[in-house]
């Protein structure tokens, strides 16, 4: 097992990894920017090293500095968390070249699955259903327009690299294709320094279903059920739940097996997520594989009892999976709400919910600073109930207990969302936000009758 792990990330995921390492008896080195000098991960890590100014490109994305810091602190491994360099094949290769374990799959796998167009080709070759789309990269909007005419509108212009909803634009007619292509390409260039694009058929308002997998370096694989991540704003998830309310046991098992087939196709190891869209007729299509831990991994942990971060570290250290598929049992229902800051500033006071079935992941403390420089997510509230209705009621209670003073957040919005009839019934898809936001905002501003 590793003696010391460098955490190349910040915020709640850095804190999540620190806690796991502490329980495993592993020392931690946290890197931080000048903007994060007073952050909770810096306070709680075994050692903290400032690696640069606030801008991510000068600190958290500075690959050479991260490698040098790992060497100087004698870290055995680097955990990239999510975002930043977690799906960067070049960085994983640099770790390998310098004798540092990258906690995740190797650079070859990341490159193969991180490039969504290559991943599509591999899935097609291995019999995994994919959304119809371009057979190769699309270099101009004119090429995108030609493909859109062939497969039919609406279409989705999508970045081949990156993730997190960036570099994606919809086009419902020929008049929209040029703007959609150029906007998506500019966004992915800015976010990932990669302008490779492709086009696929837009499945209108599907369910967004993702299957969590774990695989070791010896060919052992398991899937940990699925998460329904259909409530999204601008392709950014707001709420996730497990299991999905729209899958029956037969379809759940089938999609789990297909997720394992996708993982086996690329000889995958580590924690990973295979993402699908599910249409109203029950047809599902592979859209991508995230070769990292997901923001929403805790909602799977609470219904399976599996510590995904711990297993990820064990796998990177060359150990076999602690579980077989027969060991995996989905018990109860989990829901996760993402709490986002709507304004930056100093948190004057914070009180987190607690009690039976409630878990909080956050880097906040009274007096801490929420920076405008980084991602706006500041906390995740995760609950578990014996039934979906109990989980919904528990989430409401937890959100009512949450107090964050000094900045504005979306906590009240998320609380009201849990009362919406479409959410309560489970009858929602990726069109939920667009369809219901105006009504929820009205309830928020005027009160609910």
DARA-V208987 format. One record per pair of residues at least 4 apart in sequence whose ideal C-beta (glycine too) atoms are under 6 Angstrom apart, sorted by sequence separation. I is the first residue (numbers start at 1). J is the second residue. If there is no record, write none. Layout:
# DARA-V208987
i:I j:J
i:I j:J
This chain:
# DARA-V208987
i:9 j:13
i:10 j:14
i:32 j:36
i:41 j:45
i:56 j:60
i:57 j:61
i:82 j:86
i:105 j:109
i:107 j:111
i:110 j:114
i:134 j:138
i:139 j:143
i:162 j:166
i:172 j:176
i:176 j:180
i:179 j:183
i:188 j:192
i:216 j:220
i:247 j:251
i:268 j:272
i:279 j:283
i:293 j:297
i:300 j:304
i:323 j:327
i:354 j:358
i:364 j:368
i:386 j:390
i:410 j:414
i:428 j:432
i:431 j:435
i:432 j:436
i:433 j:437
i:436 j:440
i:442 j:446
i:9 j:14
i:21 j:26
i:53 j:58
i:56 j:61
i:70 j:75
i:80 j:85
i:81 j:86
i:95 j:100
i:105 j:110
i:123 j:128
i:138 j:143
i:148 j:153
i:162 j:167
i:171 j:176
i:232 j:237
i:233 j:238
i:247 j:252
i:263 j:268
i:314 j:319
i:353 j:358
i:385 j:390
i:404 j:409
i:422 j:427
i:423 j:428
i:443 j:448
i:42 j:48
i:52 j:58
i:80 j:86
i:85 j:91
i:112 j:118
i:113 j:119
i:124 j:130
i:138 j:144
i:171 j:177
i:189 j:195
i:215 j:221
i:278 j:284
i:385 j:391
i:422 j:428
i:7 j:14
i:21 j:28
i:52 j:59
i:95 j:102
i:123 j:130
i:148 j:155
i:231 j:238
i:301 j:308
i:51 j:59
i:70 j:78
i:159 j:167
i:214 j:222
i:229 j:237
i:231 j:239
i:276 j:284
i:277 j:285
i:352 j:360
i:370 j:378
i:383 j:391
i:171 j:180
i:385 j:394
i:402 j:411
i:7 j:17
i:18 j:28
i:32 j:42
i:52 j:62
i:92 j:102
i:120 j:130
i:158 j:168
i:185 j:195
i:213 j:223
i:276 j:286
i:277 j:287
i:30 j:41
i:169 j:180
i:229 j:240
i:297 j:308
i:383 j:394
i:30 j:42
i:157 j:169
i:185 j:197
i:211 j:223
i:212 j:224
i:262 j:274
i:275 j:287
i:383 j:395
i:399 j:411
i:134 j:147
i:227 j:240
i:228 j:241
i:275 j:288
i:51 j:65
i:93 j:107
i:156 j:170
i:169 j:183
i:350 j:364
i:364 j:378
i:30 j:45
i:92 j:107
i:169 j:184
i:211 j:226
i:227 j:242
i:259 j:274
i:274 j:289
i:383 j:398
i:5 j:21
i:14 j:30
i:32 j:48
i:155 j:171
i:228 j:244
i:350 j:366
i:399 j:415
i:420 j:436
i:28 j:45
i:78 j:95
i:167 j:184
i:209 j:226
i:210 j:227
i:225 j:242
i:273 j:290
i:347 j:364
i:349 j:366
i:362 j:379
i:381 j:398
i:28 j:46
i:29 j:47
i:30 j:48
i:31 j:49
i:32 j:50
i:89 j:107
i:92 j:110
i:154 j:172
i:225 j:243
i:226 j:244
i:27 j:46
i:33 j:52
i:34 j:53
i:35 j:54
i:132 j:151
i:153 j:172
i:210 j:229
i:272 j:291
i:361 j:380
i:31 j:51
i:34 j:54
i:49 j:69
i:117 j:137
i:153 j:173
i:167 j:187
i:5 j:26
i:7 j:28
i:33 j:54
i:89 j:110
i:166 j:187
i:167 j:188
i:208 j:229
i:273 j:294
i:347 j:368
i:360 j:381
i:78 j:100
i:89 j:111
i:208 j:230
i:271 j:293
i:396 j:418
i:4 j:27
i:5 j:28
i:6 j:29
i:7 j:30
i:87 j:110
i:157 j:180
i:207 j:230
i:346 j:369
i:359 j:382
i:395 j:418
i:417 j:440
i:2 j:26
i:60 j:84
i:77 j:101
i:78 j:102
i:79 j:103
i:157 j:181
i:416 j:440
i:15 j:40
i:76 j:101
i:166 j:191
i:358 j:383
i:10 j:36
i:15 j:41
i:18 j:44
i:33 j:59
i:77 j:103
i:162 j:188
i:344 j:370
i:357 j:383
i:392 j:418
i:14 j:41
i:18 j:45
i:67 j:94
i:87 j:114
i:157 j:184
i:303 j:330
i:357 j:384
i:416 j:443
i:63 j:91
i:303 j:331
i:344 j:372
i:416 j:444
i:148 j:177
i:159 j:188
i:162 j:191
i:255 j:284
i:303 j:332
i:341 j:370
i:70 j:100
i:162 j:192
i:63 j:94
i:67 j:98
i:161 j:192
i:303 j:334
i:413 j:444
i:145 j:177
i:170 j:202
i:302 j:334
i:144 j:177
i:161 j:194
i:223 j:256
i:209 j:244
i:299 j:334
i:341 j:376
i:160 j:196
i:223 j:259
i:340 j:376
i:141 j:178
i:144 j:181
i:223 j:260
i:271 j:308
i:299 j:336
i:340 j:377
i:341 j:378
i:357 j:394
i:370 j:407
i:31 j:69
i:160 j:198
i:207 j:246
i:221 j:260
i:338 j:377
i:339 j:378
i:141 j:181
i:158 j:198
i:296 j:336
i:339 j:379
i:358 j:398
i:271 j:312
i:157 j:199
i:221 j:263
i:270 j:312
i:338 j:380
i:117 j:160
i:29 j:73
i:116 j:160
i:155 j:199
i:156 j:200
i:336 j:380
i:337 j:381
i:115 j:160
i:211 j:256
i:270 j:315
i:353 j:398
i:29 j:75
i:156 j:202
i:213 j:259
i:269 j:315
i:336 j:382
i:155 j:202
i:154 j:202
i:211 j:259
i:215 j:263
i:335 j:383
i:353 j:401
i:353 j:402
i:151 j:201
i:213 j:263
i:334 j:384
i:147 j:199
i:217 j:269
i:332 j:384
i:333 j:385
i:351 j:403
i:215 j:268
i:216 j:269
i:332 j:385
i:215 j:269
i:332 j:386
i:350 j:404
i:144 j:199
i:333 j:388
i:240 j:296
i:335 j:391
i:349 j:405
i:214 j:271
i:242 j:299
i:348 j:405
i:8 j:66
i:242 j:300
i:333 j:391
i:348 j:406
i:137 j:196
i:138 j:197
i:213 j:272
i:240 j:299
i:347 j:406
i:138 j:198
i:335 j:395
i:346 j:406
i:137 j:198
i:138 j:199
i:212 j:273
i:242 j:303
i:345 j:406
i:17 j:79
i:345 j:407
i:210 j:273
i:211 j:274
i:6 j:70
i:134 j:198
i:343 j:407
i:134 j:199
i:210 j:275
i:343 j:408
i:133 j:199
i:341 j:407
i:342 j:408
i:133 j:200
i:168 j:235
i:209 j:276
i:342 j:409
i:13 j:81
i:341 j:409
i:6 j:75
i:13 j:82
i:131 j:200
i:132 j:201
i:209 j:278
i:227 j:296
i:8 j:78
i:131 j:201
i:165 j:235
i:339 j:409
i:340 j:410
i:4 j:75
i:165 j:236
i:206 j:277
i:207 j:278
i:4 j:76
i:5 j:77
i:6 j:78
i:7 j:79
i:8 j:80
i:9 j:81
i:206 j:278
i:227 j:299
i:339 j:411
i:3 j:76
i:206 j:279
i:2 j:76
i:5 j:79
i:203 j:277
i:2 j:77
i:9 j:84
i:203 j:279
i:224 j:300
i:337 j:414
i:224 j:304
i:302 j:382
i:117 j:198
i:224 j:306
i:302 j:384
i:299 j:382
i:298 j:382
i:243 j:330
i:212 j:300
i:242 j:334
i:241 j:335
i:240 j:336
i:214 j:311
i:239 j:337
i:216 j:315
i:238 j:338
i:220 j:321
i:222 j:323
i:218 j:320
i:222 j:325
i:216 j:320
i:224 j:328
i:216 j:321
i:225 j:330
i:222 j:328
i:128 j:258
i:128 j:261
i:128 j:262
i:126 j:265
i:122 j:265
i:113 j:266
i:112 j:266
i:131 j:285
i:130 j:285
i:129 j:285
i:130 j:286
i:109 j:266
i:128 j:286
i:109 j:268
i:123 j:286
i:105 j:269
i:105 j:270
i:104 j:270
i:116 j:288
i:113 j:289
i:113 j:291
i:110 j:291
i:245 j:426
i:105 j:291
i:104 j:292
i:232 j:430
i:230 j:429
i:230 j:430
i:233 j:433
i:231 j:432
i:87 j:291
i:87 j:292
i:86 j:292
i:82 j:292
i:82 j:293
i:82 j:295
i:103 j:316
i:101 j:316
i:207 j:429
i:208 j:430
i:205 j:429
i:206 j:430
i:205 j:430
i:205 j:431
i:20 j:309
i:20 j:310
i:2 j:317
i:1 j:317
i:54 j:373
i:40 j:363
i:40 j:365
i:35 j:371
i:35 j:373
i:16 j:361
i:15 j:363
i:12 j:361
i:12 j:362
i:12 j:363
i:11 j:363
